[in-house]
Amino acid sequence: MIGGVIVLAVAILAVAIAVSSGGSSGGGLKKGKQQTQTVASVTSLLSGIPQSGATLGNPNAPVTMVYYGDLECPICRDFTVSGGLTPLIRNEVKQGKVKIVYKSFETATRDPSVFKTQQVAALAAGKQNRFWDYAELFYRQQGAEGTSYVTDAYLQNLARQVPGLNPTQWESDRNNSTLANQVASDVQSGTTVGVQGTPTLIFTGPKGQTAIGNIATYPQLQQAVQKVS
């Protein structure tokens, strides 16, 4: 029954978060002082929070938020950078109340090959427990939609920005077939629960499950956490 409710809720929400359209007004890899400030901002945000693969937060946190996202999705960027995600990480996640599990779901990218390549690049950083550093840096330096900005050079430059990431190991892990399989599994799981757009957020806790989406505000995220806690 709970699963059916989730599917219905996500289907309703998908009207507002249908496959991302529109585009970024700019963006792209930052240089010099801007890059230094961006990296410092991400490092400060994630400092002290455990990471494991694509999971951010205490593995024993009572509430889990599954975040279905596409790294090229401008709506995901707005939610991640200026929506409710940042204060949720700084508060509930850092306090051990919530953990976030990121799952790949293709929407804005539109090219399945590019989608797999970019999501695997982030998951490869996750092999060194730096997935969230890589994903946050990607969103903050997202290019204009439809400009084919995601190249090997772009992905490699992002990797070089991640503090503590071993680039040689990262390059090797990008060829790990289990990561490509994980992307496919994420997409399948999203399809199964009725995800139709990104971001879609599914909260699970002692009192059940609930789903919200679009550029959720921090109060909306708090309400969802409280509902399932």
C-alpha positions as CSV (number, residue, x, y, z in Angstrom):
1,M,0.0,0.0,0.0
2,I,2.8,2.4,0.9
3,G,4.5,1.7,-2.4
4,G,1.3,2.5,-4.2
5,V,0.9,5.7,-2.4
6,I,4.5,6.7,-3.3
7,V,3.9,5.9,-7.0
8,L,0.7,8.0,-7.0
9,A,2.3,10.9,-5.1
10,V,5.3,10.9,-7.4
11,A,3.0,10.8,-10.5
12,I,1.1,13.8,-9.2
13,L,4.3,15.7,-8.5
14,A,5.7,14.9,-11.9
15,V,3.2,17.3,-13.4
16,A,5.2,20.0,-11.8
17,I,8.6,18.4,-12.4
18,A,8.2,16.8,-15.8
19,V,11.3,16.2,-17.8
20,S,13.3,19.3,-17.4
21,S,13.1,21.9,-20.1
22,G,14.4,25.4,-20.4
23,G,18.0,26.0,-19.7
24,S,20.7,27.6,-17.8
25,S,21.5,31.3,-18.6
26,G,25.2,30.6,-18.4
27,G,27.5,28.6,-16.2
28,G,30.4,26.3,-17.0
29,L,33.7,25.7,-15.4
30,K,34.9,28.5,-13.2
31,K,38.5,29.7,-13.1
32,G,40.8,31.5,-10.7
33,K,39.2,33.1,-7.7
34,Q,35.7,32.0,-8.6
35,Q,36.8,28.4,-8.8
36,T,38.6,28.7,-5.4
37,Q,35.5,30.1,-3.8
38,T,33.3,27.4,-5.3
39,V,35.5,24.6,-4.1
40,A,35.8,26.2,-0.6
41,S,32.0,26.5,-0.4
42,V,31.4,22.9,-1.2
43,T,34.2,21.7,1.1
44,S,32.7,23.8,4.0
45,L,29.2,22.4,3.3
46,L,30.3,18.8,3.4
47,S,32.9,19.0,6.1
48,G,32.5,16.5,8.9
49,I,29.7,14.6,7.1
50,P,30.5,10.9,6.3
51,Q,30.2,9.8,2.7
52,S,29.9,6.3,1.3
53,G,29.4,5.9,-2.4
54,A,26.5,8.1,-3.3
55,T,25.2,8.3,0.3
56,L,25.8,11.4,2.4
57,G,25.3,11.3,6.2
58,N,25.2,9.0,9.1
59,P,24.5,5.5,7.8
60,N,22.3,4.9,10.9
61,A,20.2,8.1,10.4
62,P,16.5,7.4,11.2
63,V,15.3,9.1,7.9
64,T,16.6,8.5,4.4
65,M,16.0,10.9,1.6
66,V,16.4,9.3,-1.9
67,Y,17.3,12.1,-4.4
68,Y,16.6,11.1,-8.0
69,G,18.6,13.6,-10.1
70,D,20.3,14.3,-13.4
71,L,23.6,16.3,-13.2
72,E,22.6,18.3,-16.3
73,C,19.2,19.1,-14.9
74,P,18.8,22.9,-14.3
75,I,16.0,22.3,-11.8
76,C,18.2,19.9,-9.8
77,R,20.9,22.6,-9.9
78,D,18.5,25.2,-8.4
79,F,17.3,22.8,-5.8
80,T,20.8,21.7,-4.9
81,V,22.5,25.1,-4.9
82,S,19.8,27.6,-3.9
83,G,16.8,25.5,-2.8
84,G,16.3,23.6,0.3
85,L,19.0,21.0,0.0
86,T,21.9,23.2,1.4
87,P,20.2,24.0,4.7
88,L,19.0,20.4,5.0
89,I,22.7,19.2,4.7
90,R,23.9,21.9,7.1
91,N,21.3,21.0,9.7
92,E,19.5,17.6,9.6
93,V,22.2,15.7,7.7
94,K,25.1,17.1,9.7
95,Q,23.2,16.3,12.9
96,G,22.8,12.7,11.9
97,K,19.0,12.9,11.6
98,V,18.8,12.4,7.8
99,K,21.0,10.6,5.2
100,I,20.7,11.3,1.5
101,V,21.1,8.7,-1.2
102,Y,21.5,10.1,-4.7
103,K,20.2,8.0,-7.6
104,S,20.6,8.7,-11.3
105,F,17.6,9.4,-13.4
106,E,17.9,10.8,-17.0
107,T,15.8,13.9,-17.8
108,A,17.6,17.0,-19.1
109,T,20.7,15.2,-20.5
110,R,18.7,13.6,-23.3
111,D,21.7,11.7,-24.6
112,P,21.8,8.3,-22.9
113,S,25.6,7.8,-23.6
114,V,26.5,11.2,-22.1
115,F,24.2,10.7,-19.2
116,K,25.8,7.4,-18.3
117,T,29.3,8.9,-18.7
118,Q,28.7,11.9,-16.4
119,Q,26.8,9.9,-13.8
120,V,29.6,7.3,-13.7
121,A,32.2,10.1,-13.3
122,A,30.4,11.2,-10.1
123,L,30.1,7.6,-8.9
124,A,33.8,7.0,-9.6
125,A,34.5,9.9,-7.2
126,G,32.2,8.0,-4.8
127,K,34.6,5.1,-4.8
128,Q,36.9,7.5,-2.9
129,N,33.9,8.8,-0.8
130,R,33.9,12.0,-2.8
131,F,30.6,11.6,-4.8
132,W,28.9,14.6,-3.1
133,D,31.9,16.8,-3.6
134,Y,31.9,16.0,-7.3
135,A,28.1,16.3,-7.8
136,E,28.0,19.6,-5.9
137,L,30.8,21.0,-8.0
138,F,29.1,19.8,-11.1
139,Y,25.8,21.6,-10.2
140,R,27.6,24.8,-9.3
141,Q,29.4,24.8,-12.7
142,Q,26.7,23.4,-14.8
143,G,26.8,24.6,-18.4
144,A,23.9,25.9,-20.5
145,E,21.4,23.2,-21.4
146,G,21.7,21.8,-24.9
147,T,25.3,23.0,-25.5
148,S,27.0,19.6,-25.3
149,Y,29.4,21.0,-22.6
150,V,29.9,17.7,-20.9
151,T,33.1,16.4,-22.4
152,D,35.9,14.3,-21.0
153,A,37.9,17.5,-20.4
154,Y,35.0,19.0,-18.4
155,L,34.6,15.9,-16.3
156,Q,38.4,15.6,-15.7
157,N,38.6,19.3,-14.7
158,L,35.9,18.8,-12.2
159,A,37.7,15.8,-10.8
160,R,40.9,17.9,-10.4
161,Q,38.9,20.4,-8.3
162,V,37.8,17.7,-5.7
163,P,40.0,18.0,-2.6
164,G,41.7,14.7,-1.8
165,L,40.6,12.9,-4.9
166,N,43.2,10.6,-6.5
167,P,42.8,11.4,-10.3
168,T,44.5,8.2,-11.4
169,Q,42.3,6.0,-9.3
170,W,39.3,8.1,-10.5
171,E,40.1,7.5,-14.1
172,S,40.5,3.8,-13.5
173,D,37.2,3.6,-11.6
174,R,35.4,5.3,-14.5
175,N,35.9,2.1,-16.4
176,N,34.4,-0.1,-13.6
177,S,31.4,-1.8,-15.2
178,T,29.6,-2.0,-11.8
179,L,29.2,1.8,-11.8
180,A,27.5,1.8,-15.2
181,N,25.3,-1.0,-13.9
182,Q,24.5,1.1,-10.9
183,V,23.3,4.0,-13.1
184,A,21.0,1.5,-15.0
185,S,19.7,0.1,-11.7
186,D,19.0,3.6,-10.4
187,V,17.0,4.5,-13.5
188,Q,15.0,1.2,-13.3
189,S,14.2,1.8,-9.6
190,G,13.0,5.3,-10.4
191,T,10.8,4.0,-13.2
192,T,9.4,1.4,-10.9
193,V,8.3,3.9,-8.3
194,G,6.9,6.3,-10.9
195,V,9.5,9.0,-11.2
196,Q,8.9,11.1,-14.2
197,G,11.1,14.1,-13.6
198,T,14.0,15.4,-11.5
199,P,14.5,16.2,-8.8
200,T,12.2,13.7,-7.1
201,L,12.7,13.1,-3.4
202,I,11.4,10.1,-1.5
203,F,11.6,10.1,2.3
204,T,11.6,7.0,4.3
205,G,11.4,6.8,8.1
206,P,9.9,5.0,11.1
207,K,6.4,6.3,10.2
208,G,6.5,5.4,6.5
209,Q,7.2,7.2,3.3
210,T,6.4,10.4,1.5
211,A,7.5,12.1,-1.8
212,I,8.0,15.6,-2.9
213,G,9.8,17.3,-5.8
214,N,10.6,20.4,-7.8
215,I,12.7,23.1,-6.1
216,A,11.6,22.1,-2.6
217,T,12.2,24.7,0.1
218,Y,13.8,23.9,3.4
219,P,10.5,24.1,5.3
220,Q,9.0,21.6,2.8
221,L,11.9,19.3,3.4
222,Q,11.6,19.7,7.2
223,Q,7.9,18.9,7.0
224,A,8.6,15.7,5.0
225,V,11.3,14.6,7.5
226,Q,8.9,15.2,10.4
227,K,6.1,13.3,8.6
228,V,8.1,10.1,8.4
229,S,10.1,10.5,11.7
